[in-house]
Amino acid sequence: MKELRDLVRDIPDFPKPGILYRDITPLLENPRGLRTAVQAMVEPFRGNSIDRVLGIESRGFLFGVPIAIELQAGFAAVRKPGKLPHDTHCASYELEYGSDELHMHVDSVEAGQRVLLVDDLIATGGTAAAAVDLVARAGGRVVGCSFLVELKDLDGVGRLEALGVGRVHSVIGY
């Protein structure tokens, strides 16, 4: 996936000193790169009977919707506090540079539904683990996770695998 990797820009010291931010904006602006990225993220999950694709705010929405269309599944959003108008489940999590919480409508995932979790990047896995918790609270089951970028040294994939989420797939590794 060198073609995609070349479309990711490195921004040192963002959002704070010592962090190397992987900016996917150039990839999103490139029609071929965007299509290739979506296809690479969806491919391992074709034929897996996915009921719902769950996109994590906000860049997970950008990939989650086209992946849901490709899988003929519904899409649901996981958002930060105060962004969803209906009753929500809530889960707290730690970031590599702080803490936050995620919310999901209580009716976004139904009991027994098979869920594919989607985000642009996995680092420590804290955000994704919180989303896994939200799906479990709703009675669904995360059967896979798909990320465009993986920061391998932070072992977020290992954290998710320990939760038993099924296949964890990333397209570009750093």
Beta strands, then each sheet from edge to edge (+ up, - down):
strand 1: 9-12
strand 2: 20-23
strand 3: 52-56
strand 4: 74-78
strand 5: 88-95
strand 6: 98-105
strand 7: 114-122
strand 8: 141-150
strand 9: 167-173
sheet 1: 1+ 2-
sheet 2: 4+ 3+ 7+ 8+ 9+
sheet 3: 5+ 6-
end
